[in-house]
Amino acid sequence: MIKRLYDFDWLRSLIIINLIPFHVVWLMMFIPPFSDVSTTSVNAQLLQIYLIEVGAWHMPLLFLIAGYSAGISLSRRSLRQYSKERIKRLFIPLVVFMFTINIVQNYFTPWVNPTETRSLIDFVANYLPYYFRNFFNRMSGRIP
């Protein structure tokens, strides 16, 4: 029987917490509407080194820990129990995200059209009907 290592839980937590500054720095460095940081400054070069160094290992390490945790979980439960738990903990939040936060995120993303002003009224009156009309047309096969 595989023993659970709580150090891996802490390591996973630290990696997840590190994703917040990692993505903030990524937005600051590579998406101009998010920041006015000069890419030639010493600070910007240090931030780029941070992105390169952390980007090389944090996701592979996270997947390695997830695989170890899945092995532990499968040694204690049946495949059916494991699948039900994964659906409840991963698939349901994914679907909720797809129909809530993702829609708002796509509308307000500045690199789509940075000169266009965006408002909540335009989002509700124009973008939501357009989004769902295209979504349901694709689901019914009307749009390739």
TARAWO-V826956 format. One record per backbone hydrogen bond with DSSP energy under -0.5 kcal/mol. NH is the residue of the N-H (numbers start at 1). CO is the residue of the C=O. If there is no record, write none. Layout:
# TARAWO-V826956
nh-><NH	NH>
co-><CO	CO>
This chain:
# TARAWO-V826956
nh-><6	8	9	10	11	12	13	14	15	16	17	18	19	19	20	20	21	22	23	24	25	26	27	28	29	30	31	32	34	35	35	41	45	46	47	48	49	50	51	52	53	54	55	56	57	57	58	61	62	63	64	65	66	67	68	69	70	71	72	73	74	75	76	76	77	82	83	84	85	86	87	88	89	90	91	92	94	95	96	97	98	99	100	102	104	105	106	107	108	109	112	113	116	123	124	125	126	127	128	130	131	132	133	134	135	136	137	138	139	140	141	141	142	143>
co-><4	5	5	6	7	8	9	10	11	12	13	14	15	16	16	17	17	18	19	20	21	22	23	24	25	26	27	30	31	31	32	38	41	42	43	44	45	46	47	48	49	50	51	52	53	54	54	57	58	59	60	61	62	63	64	65	66	67	68	69	70	71	72	73	73	78	79	80	81	82	83	84	85	86	86	87	90	91	92	93	94	95	97	97	100	101	102	103	104	105	109	109	113	119	120	121	122	122	123	126	127	128	129	130	131	132	133	134	135	136	137	138	137	137>
